[in-house]
Amino acid sequence: MLFERPEVGATAILISVSFEKSPSPDLDELVELSKTAGLLVVEAMKVFKERINPKSFIGKGKLEEIKQIAKRHEAGLLVINNELSPGQQRNIETAIQCRVVTRTELILMIFADRALSHEGQLQVELAQLKHAQTRLVRGWTHLDRQKGGVGLRGAGEKQVELDRRMLSDRVKFFEKKLAQIEKNRRQNRRLRHSNETQTMALVGYTNAGKSSLFNRLSGADALVADKLFATLDPTIRRVSLPGVRECMLADTVGFVSQLPHQLVEAFHATLEEVSGADLLLHVVDISDENFEARIEQVRGVLGQIGADGIPELLVFNKIDLLDDRDRLDSLGKLGVCISVKSKYGLDELIKRIASVIGVFSPYQFKLSVCDGSTRAWLYQKSAIIEEKFEDEGYFDLTLRGDPALIKELKKRTQS
């Protein structure tokens, strides 16, 4: 008899299971992830157990309770904030007659919906395939049937073996494609390094405001949305900031606690933009009451990708939502407090960036008031630190002393 999985529904029950001597999973985060996936959350609960039940993970009594809750709400989905073995997942679905999705699968669903670029879609599909490979051992009963016939390895090859081989072939196919993309990224990074172009990468917990800050600093129009994982595809722009040498700024995918290792592996090429940066701007949503835990969660992912040794500047965003002045002062000692929305603190942020990645000595230059095109060009390059008008008919300009920019300036004014 085949094991038929229940249909997926949009109405969901969430549970987060804690065991003795193990950290409690973040239920609030699971709620946000579920809403991002478009689910209607009708109930979210924490469950405490002494030990894992090897067959049903949480025991028959708790499963019966969840089954009744699902019936009462007509819920078609149970989202568990934990990882399950294929057998446990199958047994829970059989007991409650409701589709079961793990935290990893939920994140993969969100990523699949968010990926827009060809590269992002390749990365997500690779992650899904690698996750599927882990579900073939002692998973669904229909995979135990034997299947023989022409074109197969031989009569009697088990369906699970056939599926495993097909998945393996698909994984190799996507890995080959992504390897070429990674090669191109490395060539671009080598070119930037040969030109002594430094790179800053925006990192942080998802929905902290990284894309909004990216747009402010670069003048780009990256997608900004009040939802988790609004940005999946990395965006890189050349930026010129007052007092700072021209550099590259990378906007990256937002992190969550315990980012599934399949995603870390699949997004390796993308995350290398972080591990190869000269400075990490770690954006923190200060309005999140769990912001300190979010900082540690992001640093944990940075450790996973080998980026924990890169200089980090904490950027506390959304301070316009903070009323506690004493708390604001204490945060200012740890990093920079800003509000991307109101532009508060951006000048201080740029000064702090300059102190880390290098600043050119100011360059004094006198420019005729008649040379409006050159003055406009300097503003376009964000080269003017300070400007004073003199009665003699010229502007006394304090410029960032970028040798290439000064050379071009002299060429423009002498011609």
C-alpha positions in Angstrom: 0.0 0.0 0.0 1.4 3.4 -1.0 1.8 6.2 1.5 -0.1 9.2 0.1 0.8 12.6 1.6 -2.0 14.9 2.5 -2.7 17.9 0.3 -0.9 21.2 1.3 -3.1 24.0 2.7 -2.5 27.6 3.3 -3.9 27.5 6.9 -1.1 26.4 9.2 -0.4 25.4 12.8 3.1 26.1 14.1 5.0 24.3 16.8 8.4 24.8 18.2 9.7 21.8 20.2 12.3 22.3 23.0 14.2 19.4 24.7 16.3 19.3 27.8 19.9 20.5 27.2 19.1 22.0 23.8 18.4 25.6 22.9 14.7 26.6 22.4 14.0 27.4 18.7 12.7 30.9 18.0 8.9 30.6 17.6 8.6 34.3 16.7 11.0 33.8 13.8 9.0 30.8 12.6 5.8 32.9 12.6 7.5 35.6 10.5 8.8 32.9 8.1 5.4 31.4 7.8 3.7 34.7 7.0 6.4 35.4 4.4 5.6 32.1 2.8 2.0 33.3 2.5 0.6 31.0 5.2 -2.4 31.9 7.5 -1.1 31.1 11.0 -4.1 30.1 13.2 -2.1 28.8 16.1 1.5 28.8 17.3 2.7 26.9 20.3 5.8 25.9 22.2 6.1 22.3 23.1 8.5 21.0 25.9 9.7 17.4 25.9 12.3 15.6 28.0 13.5 13.6 25.0 12.9 12.9 21.3 10.5 10.1 20.5 12.4 8.1 17.8 9.1 7.3 15.9 6.9 10.3 16.2 9.4 12.9 17.5 6.9 14.3 20.1 4.8 11.3 21.2 1.3 10.1 20.5 -0.4 12.2 23.2 0.8 15.5 21.7 0.1 14.3 18.2 -3.5 13.7 19.1 -3.8 17.1 20.7 -2.4 18.7 17.4 -4.8 16.6 15.4 -7.8 18.0 17.2 -6.5 21.6 16.9 -6.0 21.0 13.1 -9.6 19.8 12.9 -10.9 22.7 14.8 -9.2 25.2 12.6 -9.5 23.2 9.4 -5.7 23.5 9.1 -4.0 21.7 6.2 -0.4 22.3 7.3 1.7 21.7 10.4 5.0 23.6 10.4 7.6 22.3 12.9 10.5 24.5 13.9 12.8 21.5 14.1 14.4 19.0 11.8 12.7 15.6 11.4 13.9 12.3 10.0 11.9 11.1 6.9 10.3 8.4 9.0 9.3 10.8 11.7 7.8 13.2 9.2 5.8 10.4 7.6 4.6 9.1 10.9 3.4 12.5 12.0 1.5 13.0 8.8 -0.2 9.6 9.2 -1.2 10.4 12.7 -2.7 13.8 12.2 -3.7 13.5 8.5 -2.1 16.9 7.8 0.9 17.8 5.7 4.0 18.4 7.7 6.8 20.9 6.7 10.0 21.4 8.6 11.8 24.7 9.2 14.3 23.9 6.4 11.6 23.1 3.9 9.7 26.3 4.8 12.8 28.4 4.1 13.4 26.5 0.8 9.8 27.3 -0.2 10.4 31.0 0.5 13.7 31.0 -1.4 12.1 29.3 -4.4 9.4 32.0 -4.5 11.8 34.9 -4.1 14.6 33.9 -6.6 14.2 36.0 -9.7 17.6 35.8 -11.5 18.8 32.8 -13.4 21.6 32.3 -10.9 19.3 32.6 -7.9 16.9 30.0 -9.4 19.8 27.6 -10.0 21.0 28.0 -6.4 17.6 27.4 -4.9 16.9 24.3 -7.1 20.3 22.9 -6.1 19.5 23.4 -2.4 16.1 21.7 -2.9 17.7 18.7 -4.7 20.3 18.3 -1.9 17.5 18.4 0.6 15.6 15.8 -1.3 18.6 13.5 -1.3 18.4 13.3 2.5 14.8 12.2 2.3 15.3 9.1 0.2 16.6 6.9 3.0 13.7 5.3 5.0 11.4 8.0 3.8 8.2 7.3 1.9 7.1 3.7 1.5 6.5 3.9 -2.2 10.2 4.2 -2.7 10.7 0.7 -1.4 9.1 -0.9 -4.4 11.3 -2.6 -7.0 11.2 -1.5 -10.6 12.7 -3.3 -13.5 12.7 -2.9 -17.2 14.6 -1.6 -20.2 16.8 1.4 -19.6 17.3 0.8 -15.9 20.4 -0.6 -14.4 18.9 -4.0 -14.2 15.7 -5.9 -13.3 14.9 -5.4 -9.7 16.6 -2.1 -9.1 14.7 -0.4 -6.2 12.8 2.8 -6.9 14.8 4.5 -4.1 18.0 3.6 -5.9 16.7 4.9 -9.2 15.5 8.2 -7.6 18.8 8.6 -5.8 20.7 8.2 -9.1 18.5 10.7 -10.9 18.8 13.2 -8.1 22.6 12.8 -8.1 22.7 13.5 -11.8 20.7 16.6 -11.4 22.8 17.8 -8.5 26.0 17.4 -10.7 24.3 19.3 -13.5 23.5 22.3 -11.3 26.8 22.2 -9.5 28.6 22.4 -12.9 26.5 25.5 -13.9 27.1 27.2 -10.6 30.8 26.4 -10.7 31.1 28.5 -13.9 29.3 31.4 -12.3 31.6 31.1 -9.3 34.6 31.1 -11.6 33.3 34.4 -13.2 32.8 35.9 -9.8 36.4 35.1 -8.8 37.7 36.6 -12.0 35.8 39.8 -11.2 37.1 39.9 -7.7 40.7 39.4 -8.9 40.2 42.3 -11.3 38.9 44.5 -8.5 41.9 43.5 -6.2 44.4 44.2 -9.0 42.9 47.7 -9.3 43.1 48.0 -5.5 39.3 48.5 -5.4 38.0 47.7 -1.9 34.7 46.0 -1.3 32.1 46.5 1.5 29.3 44.0 2.0 26.0 44.6 3.7 25.1 41.7 6.0 22.5 41.2 8.7 19.4 39.5 9.8 16.7 39.4 7.1 14.5 42.5 6.9 17.0 44.7 8.9 17.1 47.4 6.2 20.1 46.4 4.2 18.6 47.1 0.8 17.3 50.5 2.0 20.8 51.4 3.1 22.3 50.0 -0.1 20.0 52.3 -2.1 20.9 55.3 0.1 24.7 54.8 -0.3 24.7 53.7 -4.0 21.8 55.5 -5.5 20.5 52.2 -6.8 16.9 51.0 -6.7 17.2 47.5 -5.2 14.0 45.9 -4.1 12.9 47.1 -0.7 10.0 45.3 1.1 8.9 44.8 4.6 9.2 41.0 4.5 11.8 38.3 5.1 14.2 37.5 2.2 13.1 40.3 0.0 16.6 40.2 -1.4 18.0 36.9 -2.7 20.1 37.9 -5.7 23.3 39.8 -4.8 23.6 43.3 -6.2 27.0 45.1 -6.5 27.5 48.7 -7.3 30.5 51.1 -7.5 30.0 53.8 -4.9 31.7 57.2 -4.2 31.3 58.5 -0.7 32.6 61.8 0.6 36.1 61.3 2.0 36.2 57.7 1.0 38.0 56.2 -2.0 35.8 54.7 -4.7 34.8 51.2 -3.7 32.3 48.4 -4.4 29.2 47.9 -2.3 27.5 44.5 -2.2 23.9 43.8 -1.0 23.4 40.2 0.1 20.8 37.8 1.1 19.5 38.2 4.7 20.4 35.7 7.3 18.3 33.8 9.8 19.3 31.6 12.7 20.5 28.2 11.7 20.5 28.9 8.0 20.0 25.5 6.3 23.4 24.1 5.3 21.9 23.2 1.9 21.4 26.9 1.3 24.8 27.8 2.5 26.3 25.3 0.1 24.1 26.3 -2.9 24.6 30.1 -2.3 28.4 29.6 -1.9 29.3 31.7 -4.9 27.0 34.5 -3.7 28.2 34.4 -0.1 31.8 34.6 -1.3 31.1 38.3 -2.0 30.8 38.5 1.8 33.9 36.3 2.7 36.0 38.3 0.2 35.0 41.8 1.4 37.3 44.3 3.1 34.5 45.5 5.5 31.2 44.1 6.7 28.4 46.6 7.4 26.4 44.5 9.8 22.9 46.1 9.7 20.8 45.6 12.9 17.1 46.4 13.3 17.2 48.1 16.6 13.4 48.0 16.9 13.5 44.2 17.1 13.4 43.3 20.8 15.6 40.3 20.1 18.2 42.3 18.2 21.1 41.1 20.4 20.2 37.5 19.6 19.9 38.4 15.9 23.5 39.8 16.0 24.8 36.5 17.3 22.7 34.5 14.8 24.3 36.5 11.9 27.7 36.1 13.3 27.1 32.4 13.5 26.4 32.3 9.8 29.4 34.4 9.1 31.4 31.8 10.9 29.9 29.1 8.6 31.1 30.8 5.5 34.5 31.8 6.9 33.8 35.5 7.1 34.0 35.9 10.9 37.6 37.4 10.7 36.6 40.4 8.4 36.4 43.8 10.1 32.8 44.5 11.1 31.0 47.7 11.7 27.7 47.4 13.5 25.0 49.7 12.0 22.0 50.1 14.2 19.1 51.0 11.9 15.6 52.3 12.6 16.6 54.4 15.6 13.7 56.7 14.8 11.6 54.0 16.5 13.7 54.1 19.7 12.7 56.5 22.5 15.3 55.4 25.1 18.1 58.1 24.9 20.3 56.2 27.4 20.0 53.0 25.3 20.8 55.0 22.2 24.0 56.4 23.8 25.2 53.0 24.8 24.6 51.6 21.3 26.6 54.4 19.9 29.6 53.1 21.7 29.3 49.7 19.9 28.6 51.0 16.4 26.8 53.6 14.4 23.1 54.6 15.0 21.2 55.5 11.9 17.8 55.8 10.4 17.9 55.1 6.7 14.3 56.4 6.4 15.1 59.9 7.9 18.8 59.9 6.8 19.8 60.4 10.4 23.4 59.3 11.1 24.5 58.6 7.5 27.2 61.2 7.6 28.6 59.6 10.8 28.4 56.2 9.1 30.4 57.4 6.1 33.1 58.8 8.5 33.3 55.5 10.3 33.6 53.6 7.0 36.4 55.9 6.0 38.3 55.2 9.2 38.2 51.5 8.4 38.8 51.1 4.7 41.0 54.1 4.2 40.5 57.7 3.5 42.3 60.1 1.2 43.8 63.2 2.6 41.6 66.2 1.8 42.6 68.2 -1.3 42.1 71.9 -1.6 41.0 73.3 -5.0 39.9 76.7 -6.2 37.2 76.5 -8.9 35.7 79.4 -10.9 32.1 80.1 -10.3 31.7 80.1 -14.1 32.7 76.4 -14.3 29.4 75.0 -13.3 29.8 71.7 -15.3 32.9 70.8 -13.3 31.3 71.6 -10.0 28.3 69.5 -11.0 30.6 66.6 -12.0 32.4 66.8 -8.6 29.0 66.6 -6.8 28.1 63.6 -9.0 31.3 61.9 -7.9 30.6 62.7 -4.2 34.0 64.3 -4.2 33.2 67.6 -2.3 33.7 67.4 1.4 33.2 71.2 2.0 32.5 74.2 -0.2 33.0 77.9 0.5 32.2 80.8 -1.8 34.9 83.5 -2.0 34.1 87.1 -3.0 36.9 87.0 -5.6 34.6 84.8 -7.8 35.6 81.3 -7.1 34.6 78.3 -4.9 37.2 77.1 -2.3 36.6 73.4 -2.4 37.8 70.7 0.0 37.8 67.5 -2.0 38.5 63.8 -1.2 42.1 63.3 -2.5 41.5 60.4 -4.8 44.5 60.5 -7.1 42.5 59.4 -10.2 39.8 61.9 -9.5 42.3 64.8 -8.9 44.1 63.9 -12.2 40.8 64.0 -14.1 39.9 67.3 -12.4 43.1 69.0 -13.5 42.6 67.6 -17.0 39.1 69.1 -17.1 40.1 72.5 -15.8 43.2 72.9 -17.9 41.6 72.1 -21.2 
